[in-house]
């Protein structure tokens, strides 16, 4: 034990001089390892030791469960202890690891259970770390002195660029990117403080959650000690900074001098585009690799769009870490372990045949390159691919992976999880609200929320991810991959669930999926309603579910779905099942309104009946304004501001014009 303690002390001395971090696997039994950790923690001092998944009878150690790593965000430590015997949570671990500063050590205690491929993958990765035990000790790493003067150079550049967004020309947003530990969010706080001190300014900050921007508040208040904070609002003289959730900004469109979007890669690109179209001075900030997942979809897709619509935008990437040195041992190990830093090589489609086939989990372990390619395609395509996704892919026996291949290149991949097949008693308890078994998201939702209990008794697959290599997108590979998977699936039906946007809705519809449930609450991070779609393999209840869906949609359009994108409403209504109820009297009322002979309130119900009875391409003639006012029942003032009109009188004038065009077109084809 004494030799192990001496080893850790010597390793810490090297880490401090390198400003680096090292990971050590303690090969002692769990109690001896914990005792060693406590002895070593005396060297570290109070409030700088975090332990997850294990308990210590010691107050100076901050102790959390293994899934609670996100609670440490905004804090720093010099010693991080992780119990491998506890349930593994890769997201939690990645969040906790980011709190370990240069000069610090990560100590693993306990043993992995080795129950599945995920444990085997992690076990193989642990072999790259240092080992300390009674019988062996890894060689100590080399000593390299760190130049502390260079740490803040790039952060200072970032601060200057953030401030220039205000002083420079409009419509020149800044894209600020960095890996974790580069002081990106701190730079936002410091720049905000300087702006608030130098001028009267109102700043709005948004992010997937308010927790993500706590370092911003910390550095803002540190630079402006006389500022006052009340919840998420900081005021300093006539200046202010406040946090707002993305969905609230989309709905309210509040005025501000600067909009800061932190962790922008975790937001859907349509949300970011909507911000750009409304606000003229913006900073988009994002972690490219971190506990939140990877931001490659953000850098590839959003910046390409920005280059077309805001060609004068500026991009700046912070390479230099602040919390630890460049080429940090643990950072390199983390990227390798979680496969979140792998660049895809450009490929081209040729004349050789595309093959669509399932992947065996064992082959992913024996061929790390294949696993890396699969996960890299997912990372590049999705705005939220987290470390836990990797371990679900490896560990969950119900998760399957299909790939599209051309020659030796993987050009697309699909992840799905098997659900349903529950017994009658469990389904009954689900419908009574007594149980919600994990791993059956869609099956339980259909049984409980749609009312079709048979769906939970039957078997299904839920497609969680579908991704195609960026070099070969728009060639129908994703469509074919889904088609081949569904054709081979030995289940009763296939589902998918996502934050609904018009492009995604059209994509899944092309694959034969039908909408059956739309969540009534927007996701705070994405600003989207969650849509559940289903494709039948051998079931006969889909039409019944669709009828219920459209009845629910029509009923909620002026309530829960009042601010659903009108284009999405129009798409739904153009694909709906038949709804009767429109007649000649309704038509006469609308005609009188068009001519100015009746007021809106007296005939709005007839307008609604007309719209909900339109079919297919007839909806192409319906204006967004009619959708918003007649079906979603927006206020006159909201309609006026959203469509750049002066008030109710001008709104009604536009509505009359729209109805006149619509009726003229319909009367050419329909016997009213």
N, C-alpha and C positions, 0 to 999 in steps of 0.2 A: 504493500500500500504506500509506503514512504517513497519508493522509487517512482510509482505512478504519479504521486503528488509533485515530486520534483520535476518529472517530465512535463506536467501541465504548467508549472511555474515557468520553466524554461521556454515552453512553447508560447506562453503569453508574452514573455519579454520580446521574443522574435516578432510576434504579431503586432505589438505596440510600435516597435521600431519600423516595421514594414507598413504600418497602418492597414494591415491585412486581417483577414478572418480565416480561421481554420476549423474544420470539423473533425471530431474525434469519436470513435466508437469505443466505449469502455467494455472490455471483455470480462469484467468481474460479474459475479452474481448480482442480482438487482439490489440487495441490501448493502453489499459492499460498495457497489457503484454509487448508490445514494449517499453513503457515508463519505466517499471520496469527493463527491460534488459539494457536500456541505463544508468539508475541510478547505476545498479550493475556493469556495464562495467567500471565505473570510478574507482572502486576498483581494477580492473584487470590491467588497463594501456593500452597504445597504442600498436598496432601491435600484440596483443595477443587475439583478439576477431574476430571470423569468424561467418558470418551469411549467411545462404543459404535459398533461396526462399522468402525472405522478405527484404524490403528496410528500411534503416535508414538515416535520414538526419544528419549523423555524420561521419566525415572522419576517425575517429580512428577505425571504424568497417569495416573489409574487407568483402565486400558483393558480393555474387555470386548467379546465378540461381540454382535451386534445382538439376539440372542434371550436375553441374560442379564441383562436389566434387573432382574428380581426379586431378583437377588443383592445389589442395592444397598439393599434394604429396611432401614430403621432407620438409614440413613446420610444425610448432608446434603452438598450441594455448592453452590458459587457460580457454576460454569461447567459447562454440560452440552453436549457436542459430539456430534452425531448425523450419521452418514454416510448420505445418501439413496441412495447407490449399493449399499449392503449390503442383504441380504434384509430386507424390512419385516416387523416383528413389532409389532402395535399394542399387545398386552398388555405386552410388554417396554418399549416406549416410554412407555406410561402409567405403569408402575411407576417408571421412571427419572425421568420428569418430576416425580413427587411428591417426589423428593429435592432438587430445586432450590429453594432458599430465597429469600425476599424479598431484593431487591437483586441477584439473579442473572440471568444471560443464558443462553438456549438458542441455540446456533449450529448451523445446518444447513450441511453441506458436501456436495459431490458432486451428482449429478443422478439423478432418478428414471428408471427404464428405460422407463416408459410402455408396458408390455406388455399391460395389461388395464384394466378399468374401475376397479379399486381404485387403481391408480396415477393415473388421471385424476381420481378424487375427491380424493385427497390433494393432487395438484398444484393443483387449484382452491382447496383450503383454505389452502395455503401462500401464496396471493396476498394473504391477509389479514394476513400478517406484515410485518415491516420488511425492507427489502432494502438490501444494501451491495455495491457493485462498483466497477470502475474507471470506469464511465461514469455511474453514478447512485447516489444515496443517498436513502433515505426521510427525510422530515422527522422530527426528533426529537419525541417525545411531550411533553406538558405536564408541568410540575413541580408536584406536589402533596405537601405535607409530611404525613407520616404520624404519627398520635398513637399512640405505642408503649404508652401506659398502658392502652389499652382491650383489648389482645390477650388477656389471661388472665381477663377478667371471667366469661365464660360457662364456661370450664374450671373455675374455682373453684366455680361453681354446681353443675356436674356432679359434682365431688368430694363436695360436701355431700350431694347426692342419693344417691350411691352408698353413702355411710356410713349414711344414714338407712334404707336397706334392712335393715341389721342392727339398728339401734336402734328402728325402728318396728314396726308390726304385721306379722305373717306374711302370706303370700299376697298381697303387694303388690309384684310385680316392677317393675323399672325398665327402660324402653326408652330407650336412649341412642343417638341417631343423629347423623350428621354427614357432610359431604362430606370428601374427603381433605384433610389438612393442618390439621385443626382441633384436634389434640391429644387426640382421643378416647381412643385406647389409652394415651397418656401419663397421662390422668386416671385410668384404671383402675389404673395402677401406683402413682400418688401416693396414691390413696385406699386401696389395699391396704396400702401402707407405713404410713399413719396408723392404720389399723385394727389391724395387727399390733403396732404400738407401744403402742396404747391398751388392748388387751385380749388375752386368749388366744383365738386364732381360727384355724380351719383353712379355707383358701380353695382351691377347685378352679377352674382356668381351662381352658376348652376353646375350640377354634377349628378351622377346616378344616385348619390345619397349625401346628406349633409356631413356624415362622418368622413367622407373622402377629402373634405376641404378643411378639416380641423387644423392641419399644419399651416394653412393659409391664415386662419384667424390668429394662430399662435404668433406668427412672425409679424402680422399686421399690428397686433396689440403690443408686441415687444418694441416695435419701431415707433408706435404712437401711444406711449403709456397714459396720456391724458384722455385718450378716446374712451368712449363708453360702449359697452356691449349689452344688448338685451336680446337673448335667444340668438337668432341668426342675423341680427342687424347691428352694425357697428357705426357709430356716428362720431364725427370729429368736426367741430364747428358747423359749417353749412354743408359739409360733405357727408356721404354715407356709403356704406357697402352692405348689401344684404344678400342672403341666399334664397333662391327660389327653385323649386323642383322643375324639371324640364316641361312636364305636362302643364303646369300652371303658367309658365311663360308662353307656351303655345296658345293657350286659351285666352289669357289676359293681355298679352303683348304689352307689358309695362314699359314706360319710357325710361331710358337710361343713357348715360354718356358713354358707357363701356359695358359690354357683355363679355364675361369670362366663362368659358365652358371648360371645366376641368374633367379629366378622365373621359374625354370626348370619344375615345375608341369604344367605350362601353355603351354608347348611345347609337341607335340605328341611324344610318346615313340620311334617310328622309327627314329626320328631326333636325340634324345639323344643317341640311339644305334649307329648311324652313327658317332657321335662325338667320342664315346668311341673307335670305331674301328680304327679311324685315329689318335687321339691324346693320348699321354701316360701320361700326367700330367694334371689332371683336378680336378676342384671343381664344384660340382653340388649343388646349393643352392636353397631352395624353402620355400615359405610361405605355411604352411599346411592349415591354415584358414585365410582368409583375404578378402579384397574387390575384389581381382582377382577371387575368388572362392576357391575351395578346392583341395588339392593336394593328396587325398587318392589314386587315380589311380597311381600316381607317386610312392608313398611309397610302395604300394602293388605289382605293376606289374614291374616297372623299377628295383627296388631293388632285386626282385626275379631273373630277367634276369641278373643283375649285379653279383649276387652271383654265377651264373654259369660261366660267362665269365671273371669276374675280382674278384675271390674269396677273394683276399687280400684287397678289398676295405674297407674303414673306414666310419662309420656313426656316426654322433654326432647331438643330438637334444638339442636346447637351450630352457629350460623351464622358466628360470627366466626372467620376463619382465624388461626392462630398463626404459621405459617411465612411467610405473605405477607399483603398488605393485602386488604381487601374490594374487589370489582370488579377483581380482578387480571386483567391483559391476557391472560396465558397460560392461566389457568383458564377464562376465557370462551371462548377459542379452542379449548381442548381439548374442552369440552362441545359446542361446535358441530361440531367435526370428527368426534367419535365418537358423536354423537346419543344421549348417555346422560342428557340433562337436558331431555327434552321431555315436557310434561304432555299427556295425552290429554283431549280435550274430551268431556264426557258426550254420549252419543247414545241415541236410542230407536228400537226397531224399529217400522216402520209397515207398511202393507199392500202396499207395493211389493215386487216380486220380488227375491229374493236371487240374485246372479250369482256364479258360481265360475269363475275364469279364471287362466291363467298370466300372469306379468309378464315383460316383456322387459327384460333388463339395461340396455339403452341408455335405456329410458324412465325408469329409476331415476336415471340421471345427468342427464337433461334435465329431470326433475321432482323436484328435491330434496325437495319437500313430500311426494311419494308415498313416497320412501325413508324420510323421517323418520316418517311415519305407520306404515309397515310395521315399522320397527325399534322404534318406541315401543310397539307392541302386543306385540312379543316381549319387550321390556324389562319391561313391566308384568306379563307373565304368568309369566316364568321367573325362578328364583332365581339362575341362572348364565347371564347373557348378557353376554359380554365384548366389548371392542373388536375382538378378532380375528374375532368372528362377523360384524361388519359387513363386514370386508374379504374374508372368505371368500364372503359373499353376492355381493359385487361382482366379485371376482377369479377365482373358480373356475368354469370353464366347465361343470363337471359339476354345479354347484349350481343348482337351479331353485327358483323362488318362485311359489306360488299364493296367490291372495287371494279372500276372500269380500267382495262389495260389495253395499250397498243404496243405490240412487241414487248419490250421489257419495262416500259414506262407506265407507272400508275397515273392515270389522267383524271380520275374521279373516285370518290368514296361516299359511302352511305352508312350511317349508324342507326340501328333500330333496336328497340327493346321489346321483348315478348311480354304481353299482359293478359289479364283475364283468366279464364278457366277456374274461377272461384266456385265454391260450393254454395248451395241455396241458403244455408244458415248465415254464412259470411255476407252474402249479398243482402239478405234481409236486415242484418245489423248495419250495413252500409246505408241502406235506405232509411233507417231509423236514426241515423246520425251517431250511432254508437261506435262504429269502426271506420277507419280509412286506411286500409292496408297500403304500405309503401310499395312502390314499383308498379302501380296499376293506375297511373294518372288518368289516362283517357277512358279506360273501362269503367272506373269508378265515377268519373264525371258524367258519362252517358247514362249510367244507371241512376245516379242520384239527382243530377241536374236536368237531364232531358227526360227521365222517367222510363227509359227502356232498360229494364233490369236484365233482360236476356243478354245484353251486351257484355255484362260482367261474367255471366256464366260461359259465354263463348270465348274462344281464344282470338287474340289479335296481336299485331305488331304496331308499335308507335314509332314512326320515323323521327329521330331526334336531330339528325344532321344529314345534309346532302351538300356536297361540295365538289367543284370541278376545278382543275388546275387553271389558274388565271390566263395562261397562254392559249388555252383551247376552249374558253367559254363561248357561248352562243353558237354551238354546233350541235345542240340537241343531246349532248352526252348525259346531262342530268335527267332529262326526260326518259331516255332509254334505260338508264340505271334504275330509276324508280319502276319502270314498266317491267323489266326483267326480274327485279326483286319481288314485286307483287305477284307476278305469274308463278314464281317458285314457292311463294310463302304458303305453307301448309297450315293456314289459319282461316278464320271466318271473315275477318275484315282487317283493313289497315287504316291507321289514323295518323294525323300529324297535327301539331299545335304550334302556333307562332304568333308574334305580335303583328297584327294584320296591317299590311300596306297593299296598295293596289298592284304593284309588280308581283309580290308574293302570291296574292290572291289569284292572279291570272296564271302564274306558273303552276300552282297546285291544281287549279281547275283544268288546265290542259292535260294533266295526268289522270283525270277522271275522279278527282276528289270533290266531294260535295260539302258545303258548310252545314253544320248542325248545331253549333253552340258558339255564341259570341259573349265573352265575359263582359259584365256590366261596368266594371271598374277599369280605368286606364292603369297600365303599369306605370309607376311613378318615374322609373328610369327611362323607359322607351317612349312614354306618352301614347302608346298603342293599346288597343283592346286585344285581348288574346282570343284567337279564333281556333276552334277545333273543327277539322274536316275529316271526312271518312270516305273510304273507297271499299265497296263491297266485293268480297270474294265469293261468298255463298249465303249472304243474309238477305232478308226481305223487309227489314224495318227501316231502311234508309229513307224511303219516300215519306214514311210517317214522321221520322225525325226532321226532315226538311220542312214539312208542313208546320210543325211546331216551331221550328226556327224562324220562319217568315212571319208567323203570327206574333211571336215574341218580338222580333225586330220591328214590325209595324207598331206594336203597342208601346215600345220603349223609345221610338225615334225622337219624341219630344221630351224625353226624360234622360235616362242613362246614356242614350246614344245621340243626344242633341248636338254634340260637337264632333261626332264621328265625321271623318273626311267625306264631304259630299260625293266625291268620285267613287269612294267605296260604297256609299249608299246607292248610288246610281248603278254600280255593277251588280250589287245584290238584287236590286229591284228588277233589273233587266233579265236576271236568271231565275226569278222566283217561280214557285208553283202557282197555279191559277187561283186567283181570289176574285170572287164575284161581288157585285153590288153597285155597278155603275149603270145609269140609265139615262133616258132622254131628258128628264127633268134636270138632272145634274148638269148636262151639257148646256141647256138653256141658261142656267144661272151663271155659268162661266162665261158664256157669250155676252151676257149683259154686263158682267164685270169688265170684260175687255172693252166694251163700248162706253164704259163709265156710268152705266145705269144702276149699278148696285155696289154696295161697299164690300170690303174684303171679309169682314166678320160674318156677313150673312151668307156667303157662299164658299168659305174656306173648306167646309166639310166636303163640298162637291168637288173642289179642286183636288183634295186628298184622294177621293174615290177615283177620280180620273187617273191620277198618277199611279196609284197602287195597282190599277188594272192594265197598265201598259205592259207590253211584252217585248222582249228581245231588243232588236235594233230601234224600236220606237223610242227607247230611252236615250238614244243619241241626240234627239231633238229637245231633250229636257235640260234647261239651263241649271247651273249650280245654284243660282239664286232661288229658283222654284223649289229645289230640294231643301235648301236651308230654311226658307220661310214657311212653306206649306207642310212639309213632312217633319222637319226637325223643330219647327216653331221657334226660330230665333226671334228675338225682339227686333222692332223696326230700327232701333239705334245700332244694334249689333250688325244687322244686315247692311246698314248705311256705311258704317266704318269699315267693314270687311270687304265691301265691293266699291269703296271709294265714291260713295254717293252722298249727297248733301243732307238727306233726311228721308222721312216716310214718303213724301210726295214723289221724290225722284225714284225711290225704291218701287213704289206702286206703278209708276210709269214704265219702268223696266220690266216689271212682272206682266203688265198688260201686253207689252210688245212680245214677251216670251210666249205667253199663252196664245197670242194671235198666230205666231209662227207655228206653234205646236198644233193648234186646231186646224189650221190650213193644211198642214201636212197630213194629219190623221184623217181628215174628211175626204182626202183623195183616195184613201185605201179602205176606209171603214164605213160600213153602213150604220150610221148612228140612229 
